[in-house]
Amino acid sequence: MLRSKIATPLASVAMMLAVAASPALAQGKKDRAREAVAEAEGKVSAAGRIDPANVNPQLLTDAQSTLRTAQEDLKADRKEKAIATANRASTLADQAINSAAARSAQQASADQAAQAAVAADAQAQVGEANARAAAAERAALSAQADAARAQADAAAAQAAQPGATTTTTTVEQPVATATTARRAAAKRVARRPAARAATTTRPAAVKTTTTVTTSR
């Protein structure tokens, strides 16, 4: 009997406390729903500002759609559902942001590798050009040396040949003389004109000069 008398007031007090706490609990859930939706809105907005080339379009679309559902639940005072839906939207937005960051890092790494390859190729081309220039310079020096050796060999060959000797031979023939024949005058009393002298003329001798050039 005593127990029943004590239990009745306690039950009444508990009921009164529960009724008094219900508005506070309800208000707390609504605040948590608003906070969850606000957090989801921030994350979805951040994911939407990512470069479309890096973001996963399906994740972004799902996050945006889930956020709209959470906002509708909040307006309809479906606090529990709004909280759960908003958390789901935040998770999708996080996945979209993380995947975009990973893709961006991969692209940056690929770009760096491509730039390194281009730089290495350019350096290789410079090395090849320098090698060709050095080879051309060596070829020019070799050609100059060959020309100098050829010139020296030609000069040596010319110096080794003996000088030319010119020999002049002169052949002289005696000059022909004129011979005059006179007849002896007859000793007669009567004078007659003296006989003319007979002159015999021989061809003049020819003087011949022969020049012979010989190489020793």
matplotlib code that plots the C-alpha trace (Angstrom):
import matplotlib.pyplot as plt

x = [0.0, 2.8, 4.6, 1.6, 1.3, 5.0, 5.0, 2.1, 3.7, 7.0, 5.2, 3.5, 6.8, 8.4, 5.5, 5.8, 9.5, 9.0, 6.4, 8.6, 11.6, 9.9, 9.9, 13.6, 14.4, 12.4, 14.0, 17.5, 16.7, 15.6, 18.8, 20.8, 18.9, 19.6, 23.2, 23.4, 21.7, 24.0, 27.1, 25.9, 25.1, 28.7, 30.3, 28.1, 28.8, 32.6, 32.3, 30.4, 33.3, 35.8, 37.2, 34.7, 37.7, 38.6, 35.3, 33.3, 30.1, 28.0, 29.1, 28.4, 25.0, 24.0, 25.3, 23.2, 20.1, 20.5, 20.9, 17.7, 15.9, 17.4, 16.3, 12.8, 12.8, 13.8, 11.1, 8.6, 9.8, 11.1, 14.0, 15.4, 15.1, 16.5, 19.6, 20.2, 19.7, 21.9, 24.7, 24.3, 24.7, 27.8, 29.3, 28.7, 30.2, 33.3, 33.7, 33.4, 36.0, 38.4, 38.2, 38.7, 41.8, 43.2, 42.5, 44.1, 47.2, 47.5, 47.1, 49.8, 52.1, 51.5, 52.2, 55.4, 56.4, 55.6, 57.5, 60.5, 60.3, 60.2, 63.2, 65.1, 64.3, 65.4, 68.6, 69.3, 68.7, 71.2, 73.7, 73.2, 73.6, 76.8, 78.1, 77.4, 79.1, 82.1, 82.2, 82.0, 84.8, 87.0, 86.2, 87.2, 90.4, 91.1, 90.5, 92.8, 95.5, 95.0, 95.4, 98.5, 100.0, 99.2, 100.7, 103.9, 104.1, 103.8, 106.5, 108.7, 108.2, 109.0, 112.1, 113.3, 113.2, 116.7, 116.8, 116.6, 119.9, 120.1, 122.8, 123.6, 125.6, 127.0, 128.1, 130.1, 131.0, 133.8, 132.7, 133.0, 135.8, 135.7, 138.3, 139.5, 141.3, 143.4, 144.9, 148.4, 148.7, 150.4, 153.5, 152.7, 153.4, 149.8, 148.0, 144.7, 142.4, 143.3, 141.3, 138.7, 139.2, 136.8, 135.2, 133.6, 131.3, 130.4, 127.4, 128.1, 128.5, 125.4, 126.0, 123.7, 122.8, 121.1, 119.6, 118.9, 117.1, 117.5, 116.1, 118.4]
y = [0.0, 2.3, 1.5, 2.4, 5.7, 6.5, 5.2, 7.3, 10.6, 9.5, 8.4, 11.8, 13.6, 11.6, 12.3, 16.0, 16.0, 14.1, 16.5, 19.5, 18.0, 17.1, 20.7, 21.1, 17.7, 18.6, 22.0, 20.3, 17.9, 20.7, 22.6, 19.5, 19.1, 22.7, 22.3, 19.1, 20.7, 23.8, 21.6, 19.6, 22.9, 24.1, 20.9, 20.5, 24.1, 23.5, 20.4, 22.4, 24.9, 22.3, 22.2, 20.1, 18.3, 16.8, 16.3, 13.1, 14.3, 11.5, 12.0, 15.8, 15.2, 12.7, 15.1, 17.9, 15.8, 14.4, 17.9, 19.1, 16.2, 17.1, 20.7, 19.5, 17.2, 20.1, 22.3, 19.6, 19.3, 15.7, 16.3, 12.8, 12.2, 15.7, 14.9, 11.6, 12.9, 15.9, 13.6, 11.5, 14.6, 15.6, 12.2, 12.3, 15.8, 14.7, 11.8, 14.2, 16.6, 13.8, 12.2, 15.5, 16.1, 12.7, 13.3, 16.7, 15.2, 12.6, 15.1, 17.3, 14.3, 13.4, 17.0, 17.0, 13.8, 15.2, 18.4, 16.3, 14.2, 17.3, 18.8, 15.6, 15.4, 19.0, 18.3, 15.3, 17.3, 19.9, 17.2, 15.7, 19.2, 19.8, 16.4, 17.1, 20.5, 18.9, 16.2, 18.9, 20.8, 17.7, 17.0, 20.5, 20.3, 16.9, 18.3, 21.2, 18.8, 16.6, 19.6, 20.7, 17.3, 17.1, 20.5, 19.4, 16.2, 18.1, 20.5, 17.6, 15.8, 19.0, 19.5, 15.9, 16.3, 17.5, 20.8, 20.9, 21.2, 23.1, 22.1, 24.2, 22.7, 24.9, 23.5, 25.8, 25.1, 27.0, 29.9, 29.5, 31.6, 33.2, 31.8, 34.1, 32.6, 34.8, 34.0, 34.9, 37.7, 36.7, 38.6, 40.1, 43.4, 44.3, 45.2, 43.6, 44.2, 42.1, 39.1, 39.3, 37.1, 34.2, 34.1, 31.0, 31.6, 28.8, 28.8, 30.4, 28.0, 27.6, 28.1, 25.7, 26.0, 23.1, 23.4, 20.2, 20.4, 17.3, 16.5, 14.6]
z = [0.0, 0.9, -2.3, -4.4, -2.6, -3.3, -6.9, -8.0, -7.3, -8.9, -12.0, -12.1, -11.7, -14.5, -16.8, -16.1, -16.7, -20.0, -21.1, -20.2, -21.9, -25.2, -26.6, -25.8, -27.4, -30.4, -30.7, -30.3, -33.2, -35.4, -34.7, -35.5, -38.7, -39.7, -38.9, -40.9, -43.9, -43.6, -43.5, -46.5, -48.4, -47.8, -49.0, -52.0, -53.0, -52.6, -54.8, -57.4, -57.7, -58.6, -62.2, -64.2, -65.8, -62.4, -60.5, -60.8, -62.4, -61.0, -57.4, -57.8, -59.2, -56.5, -53.8, -55.1, -55.5, -51.9, -50.6, -52.1, -50.5, -47.1, -47.5, -48.3, -45.3, -43.1, -44.4, -43.8, -40.2, -40.8, -38.6, -38.3, -42.0, -42.8, -40.6, -42.2, -45.7, -45.1, -43.7, -46.9, -49.1, -47.1, -47.6, -51.4, -51.6, -49.7, -52.1, -55.1, -53.5, -52.7, -56.1, -57.8, -55.6, -56.5, -60.2, -60.1, -58.4, -61.0, -63.8, -62.2, -61.9, -65.6, -66.6, -64.6, -66.3, -69.7, -69.0, -67.8, -71.0, -73.2, -71.3, -71.6, -75.4, -75.8, -74.0, -76.1, -79.3, -78.0, -77.3, -80.8, -82.4, -80.4, -81.5, -85.1, -84.8, -83.2, -85.9, -88.7, -87.0, -86.9, -90.5, -91.5, -89.6, -91.1, -94.6, -93.9, -92.7, -95.8, -98.0, -96.2, -96.5, -100.2, -100.8, -98.9, -100.9, -104.1, -103.1, -102.0, -105.3, -107.3, -105.2, -105.9, -109.7, -111.2, -113.0, -116.8, -118.7, -122.0, -124.4, -127.4, -130.2, -133.0, -136.3, -138.5, -142.1, -143.9, -145.9, -149.7, -151.3, -154.8, -157.2, -159.9, -163.0, -165.1, -168.3, -168.9, -171.3, -174.5, -175.3, -178.5, -179.9, -180.5, -177.3, -176.6, -173.7, -170.7, -170.2, -167.5, -164.5, -164.2, -160.8, -159.4, -156.5, -154.1, -151.9, -148.5, -145.7, -143.4, -139.7, -137.8, -134.1, -132.4, -128.9, -127.0, -123.7, -121.5, -118.0, -115.7]

ax = plt.figure().add_subplot(projection="3d")
ax.plot(x, y, z, "-o")
ax.set_aspect("equal")
plt.show()
